[in-house]
Amino acid sequence: MATPPPPHGPHPYTQPPGQPQMGPYAPQQPTGPYAPQQPTGPYGQQQPTGPYAPQQPAAPYAQQPAGPYAPQQPAGPYAPQQPAGPYAPPGPPAPAPAQAPYGYPQQPHPHAQPGPVGCQFCGAQPAVQATVRGHQGILYVMRFLSRSGVFCRSCGLATYREMSAKTLWQGWWSPLSVVITPITLLVNLGPRSRFHALAAPVGGFRPSLDPGKPLLRRPETLLILIPLALLALALTVLFVIGLFADDSSSEPLTTGAGQGKAQTLAVGDCVRNDADWPDQDLRTVDCGSADAQYKVSRRLDSPEQHCAGGDYLAALEYSPDGATTSCLTPVR
């Protein structure tokens, strides 16, 4: 008996419906830059990419509330650790510096103690703020010099001695500088005492200035003898002039016949005054001559006696004892 043929049905190598065809005779899909792009998305539309692509939320309700009611993250040893490294998410921004009310910058505390300041020349400590002054005078031109800053002991003494030494020989050559230079040297004694009170400098970034010789051992100090000598000479000249002027005014105003001693006047003598009253230069003359101006009328021997009205009083030098006053009566 013959076997009937199998019923018609799907080929044994036929792919199930809905599945892509496979095998050597399956249609090949084009590849390369000209291959058609497959649509993506739920509706087969290509989603835009690039900086203008819409950002999808990471998850529902991904945005966390901010402000005073935002949930606080747990802190302590059991707090979740944030990943570190180049791919770690950026942390919160650094807090801004504290500002005073209304936007004004915050001022330092008034009682805040500043740190120690080093010398401006060498950086050593201890150091002190001071100002050293100098002066120059040339005829009618004057210069007022000063050097201010923070000085250690060595740099301060070096600056003081240098400027004071220059002032000693440059500050005397104008009229007003004769007064200003001593004042400048006296003012510099204040910074000098402050420099001497400091300890030896330490911790500088370079060597300190060399103070050099003390001021009184420098050659410039000898130049101060010049103005002192001029001042002493001027005082001596003024004293001599005053002495001669006083002697000339206190000379006996009587020379008569050119004698150095005053003549003694007797009662009844006629005299002439060759000086202007109240100065007296009395000399005796003949009572009948035209030169006779006054006549010695009486001598006051006691304090109770007085000369007549209109009489003149002769100086005591004209009396015999040098202590009695004579009355001079005008003869015409």
C-alpha positions in Angstrom: 0.0 0.0 0.0 1.5 3.4 -1.0 2.2 6.1 1.6 0.2 9.3 0.9 2.2 12.5 0.5 2.4 14.9 3.5 -0.1 17.6 3.7 0.7 21.0 2.4 1.9 23.3 5.2 4.7 25.7 6.0 8.1 25.0 4.8 10.3 23.5 7.4 12.7 26.4 7.0 10.1 29.0 6.9 10.5 31.6 9.7 7.5 32.1 12.0 5.4 35.1 11.2 6.5 38.4 12.8 10.2 37.3 12.9 12.8 38.7 10.4 13.8 36.3 7.7 17.1 34.6 8.3 19.4 32.5 6.2 21.6 33.0 3.1 18.7 34.2 1.1 17.4 36.7 3.6 17.3 40.3 2.3 20.3 42.3 3.4 19.8 45.6 5.2 21.9 48.4 3.8 24.7 49.7 6.1 26.9 52.7 6.0 26.4 56.4 6.0 23.5 56.1 3.6 21.6 53.5 5.5 18.1 54.7 6.5 17.8 55.7 10.1 15.3 53.8 12.2 12.9 56.0 14.0 13.0 56.0 17.8 10.6 57.0 20.4 7.2 55.7 21.2 5.7 57.1 17.9 8.6 56.4 15.7 9.7 60.0 15.6 13.4 60.9 16.0 14.0 62.8 19.1 16.1 66.1 18.8 19.5 66.0 20.2 22.0 68.8 21.1 21.9 71.8 23.3 18.3 72.5 22.3 17.0 69.0 23.1 14.4 69.0 25.9 15.7 67.8 29.2 13.8 64.9 30.6 13.3 64.8 34.3 15.4 62.2 36.1 12.4 60.8 38.0 9.0 62.0 39.0 9.2 64.8 41.5 13.0 65.0 40.9 13.1 68.6 41.9 13.7 69.0 45.5 12.2 71.9 47.4 14.7 74.6 48.5 14.5 77.2 51.2 14.0 77.1 55.0 11.5 74.2 54.6 13.8 72.0 52.5 14.5 68.6 54.0 17.8 68.5 55.9 20.3 65.8 55.0 21.5 63.6 57.8 24.9 64.4 59.3 27.3 62.3 61.3 29.2 59.1 60.9 26.1 57.3 59.3 25.4 60.0 56.8 25.5 58.8 53.1 28.9 59.6 51.6 29.1 61.5 48.4 31.2 60.0 45.6 34.6 61.7 45.2 36.8 62.1 42.1 36.4 63.9 38.8 32.9 62.5 38.3 31.6 63.6 41.7 28.6 65.9 41.5 29.4 69.5 42.4 28.9 70.4 46.0 27.0 73.4 47.5 28.6 76.8 46.8 31.0 78.3 49.4 29.2 80.6 51.8 29.7 84.3 51.0 31.7 86.4 53.5 29.8 88.0 56.2 28.4 91.4 55.4 27.3 94.2 57.7 23.7 95.4 57.5 22.7 97.4 54.5 25.5 96.1 52.4 28.4 98.0 54.1 31.7 96.1 54.4 32.3 94.5 57.7 34.8 96.5 59.8 37.5 94.8 61.9 36.9 94.6 65.6 38.1 97.8 67.3 39.9 95.8 70.0 41.6 93.4 67.6 45.4 93.3 68.2 47.5 93.5 65.0 50.4 91.1 64.6 54.0 92.2 65.0 55.4 94.3 62.2 59.0 93.9 61.0 61.5 96.6 60.0 60.8 98.0 56.5 64.5 97.8 55.7 65.5 94.3 56.9 62.3 92.7 58.2 63.7 92.1 61.7 61.8 92.4 64.9 61.2 94.1 67.3 60.5 97.3 65.4 58.8 100.6 66.1 57.1 103.3 64.1 59.0 106.6 64.0 59.9 109.7 62.0 63.4 111.1 61.7 63.8 114.7 60.4 66.5 116.8 58.7 67.0 120.3 57.5 69.0 122.1 54.8 69.4 125.9 54.4 71.2 127.7 51.6 70.8 131.5 51.6 67.1 132.0 51.2 66.2 128.4 50.2 65.3 125.9 52.9 64.4 122.2 52.7 62.5 120.3 55.5 63.4 116.5 55.2 61.7 113.6 57.0 61.9 109.8 56.8 59.0 107.8 58.3 58.5 104.1 58.7 59.0 101.1 60.9 62.6 100.7 62.1 64.4 98.1 64.1 67.2 99.3 66.5 70.1 99.1 64.0 68.2 100.6 61.0 66.7 103.3 63.2 70.0 104.4 64.7 71.6 104.4 61.3 68.9 106.6 59.9 69.0 109.0 62.9 72.8 109.4 62.7 72.9 109.9 59.0 70.1 112.6 58.8 71.4 114.4 62.0 75.0 114.4 60.7 73.8 116.0 57.4 71.8 118.5 59.2 74.8 119.6 61.3 76.7 120.8 58.3 73.9 121.6 55.8 71.4 123.4 58.1 73.2 126.6 59.0 73.5 128.5 55.8 70.4 130.7 55.8 69.1 133.2 58.3 66.1 131.2 59.6 68.0 127.9 59.5 70.2 129.1 62.4 67.0 128.8 64.6 65.4 125.8 62.8 68.4 123.5 62.8 68.7 123.3 66.6 65.0 122.6 66.9 65.3 119.8 64.3 68.2 118.2 66.2 66.2 118.4 69.5 63.1 116.8 67.9 65.2 113.8 66.6 66.1 113.0 70.2 62.6 111.5 70.7 63.0 108.8 67.9 66.6 108.2 69.1 65.4 107.2 72.6 62.8 104.9 71.2 65.4 103.1 69.0 67.7 102.7 72.0 64.9 101.1 74.0 64.5 98.2 71.5 66.2 94.9 71.8 68.7 93.6 69.2 67.0 92.9 65.9 66.4 89.2 64.9 64.6 87.3 62.2 65.2 89.7 59.2 65.3 88.7 55.6 68.5 90.6 55.1 71.2 92.2 57.3 70.3 95.4 59.1 71.8 98.8 58.3 75.1 99.6 60.0 74.6 102.4 62.6 78.2 103.5 62.2 80.0 105.9 64.6 78.0 107.8 67.2 77.0 111.3 66.2 79.4 113.1 68.5 82.4 111.2 67.0 81.7 112.1 63.4 83.6 114.9 61.6 80.3 116.7 60.8 79.8 117.4 64.4 82.8 119.7 64.5 81.1 122.0 62.0 78.7 123.0 64.7 81.5 125.0 66.2 81.3 127.5 63.3 77.8 128.8 64.1 78.6 128.7 67.8 81.7 130.8 67.3 79.8 133.2 65.1 77.1 133.5 67.8 79.7 134.0 70.5 81.4 136.7 68.4 78.1 138.5 67.8 77.2 138.5 71.5 80.7 139.9 72.3 80.4 142.7 69.8 77.0 143.6 71.2 78.2 143.6 74.7 81.2 145.9 73.9 78.9 148.3 72.0 76.5 148.4 74.9 79.4 148.9 77.3 80.8 151.9 75.4 77.3 153.4 75.0 76.7 153.2 78.7 80.1 154.7 79.5 79.5 157.7 77.2 76.1 158.4 78.7 77.4 158.2 82.3 80.3 160.5 81.8 80.3 163.7 83.9 78.6 166.2 81.7 81.2 168.8 82.7 84.4 169.4 81.0 84.8 173.1 81.4 88.3 173.7 80.1 88.6 170.3 78.6 89.5 168.6 81.9 88.3 165.1 82.6 87.0 166.0 86.1 84.0 168.2 86.8 84.7 171.7 88.1 83.7 172.6 91.6 81.2 175.4 91.6 81.1 178.0 94.4 78.3 180.3 95.3 78.5 183.4 93.2 80.2 181.7 90.2 78.7 182.3 86.7 78.5 179.3 84.4 77.5 178.3 81.0 75.9 175.0 79.9 77.4 173.7 76.6 74.9 170.8 76.5 71.2 170.6 76.0 69.1 170.2 79.2 68.6 168.0 81.0 72.2 167.1 80.1 74.8 169.3 81.8 78.3 170.4 80.6 78.9 173.3 82.9 82.0 175.5 82.8 82.7 178.7 84.7 82.9 182.0 82.9 83.2 185.7 83.7 79.9 187.1 85.0 80.3 190.2 82.8 80.8 188.3 79.6 78.0 187.5 77.2 78.7 183.7 77.7 77.3 183.8 81.3 73.9 182.1 81.5 73.5 181.0 85.1 74.8 182.1 88.5 75.3 179.8 91.5 72.9 181.5 93.9 72.9 179.0 96.9 73.8 175.5 97.9 71.3 173.2 99.5 72.9 171.9 102.6 69.8 170.2 104.1 66.7 168.4 102.7 64.4 171.2 104.0 66.0 173.9 101.7 64.7 174.4 98.2 65.8 176.5 95.2 63.7 179.5 94.1 61.2 179.2 91.3 62.8 179.1 87.8 66.2 177.9 89.1 68.0 174.9 87.8 69.7 172.2 89.8 73.3 171.5 89.2 74.5 167.9 89.2 76.1 166.6 92.3 79.5 166.2 90.6 79.8 170.0 90.7 79.6 170.3 94.5 82.8 170.1 96.7 81.7 166.9 98.5 79.8 165.3 95.6 76.6 165.1 97.5 75.3 168.7 97.7 73.0 170.3 95.2 73.6 173.9 93.9 71.0 176.3 92.6 71.6 177.9 89.2 69.7 181.1 88.7 69.4 182.4 85.1 71.2 185.8 84.7 69.1 186.9 81.8 
